[in-house]
Amino acid sequence: MYAWVDEGEKNYLIETKMPGVEKKDVKLDVYDALIQVTSDGDSYAYRGYLHLPLKIEPKSTTATFKNGILRVTAPLSEKLGRPVKVEIK
């Protein structure tokens, strides 16, 4: 899966192009650090996985699909996996 990923301070913004795909055929599954996109239509099949370096909040993740572009906003988890800056003295 080719995707544009922007890691912000509080979330990931993810965008992937799916030309010729219809919204009704797109399925998005979100895990702690994995996003899975699948789509099966009459003339196409699409499956992609995106492994993220930091954990996200699956229940707070949102997505839109318009003009063949899937946009996902995945909030970073405040739990395990988030780096903490430590001041060096």
N, C-alpha and C positions, 0 to 999 in steps of 0.2 A: 504494500500500500504506500503510495507516495502521498505525503502529507506535509503541509507547512505547519510548524509548531512554534509558538511563542510562549516562553516561560515568563510569566509576570511575577510580581511580588506575591500575589494571592491566588493566581490560577494559571492554568494552561489555556491558550487559545489554539485550537486545532482546526485546520481547514483542509479538506480533500476534494478534488474534482472527480465527479462521477458522471461524465457525459453520457446522455442517452438513458440514464437511470431515472425511474419515477419514484417519488417520495413513498408511495404505498408499498414499494418493494424493498425499502431499506430497513435493515434491522441493526440496532446499535446495542451492544452489551458492554458494560463498563465494570471493571474489577478494580482492586486497589491500585494497581500500577499498569493496567493493560486495558486498551480499548480495542474491541473487535467490531468490525463493520462487515456485514454480509448483505448481499442483494441477489435475488434470483428473479429474472424477468423472462419474458417469452424469447428474447433473442440475446440475452446476456447472463453471465454469472460473475459475481464480484465477491471477493473475500480478502480482507486485509486486517492485519494486527499491528498495533502500535504499542510498543513497550516503553513506558515512561520511567525516567530515572528517579522520580519522587512519587510517593503515594498520593492518591487523590481521594476525594469524597464521592464515591459512586452515586449516592442518593441525592446529592446536590448538583450533579452534572446536568447541563441542559444542552439541547441541540436544535438546530434549524436546518431545513433543506430547501433550497430555492435555486432554480435555474441550473440544476446539476451540481450544486456545490453544497457539501455538508459542512456545517460549522458547529464545533463543539466547544463549550466552555466547561472546564473541569477544575473546580476549586482544589487547591493544594490542601492536603490533610495537615491538621495541627498535631497529629499523633506521630507514630513512628515513621522514620524515613526522612524527616525534614531536618536539614542541617541547622546547627545552632552556631552562631558566631561567638568565639571566645576571645576576650581581650588578652593580649599577650603583654605581660608586665616585665 
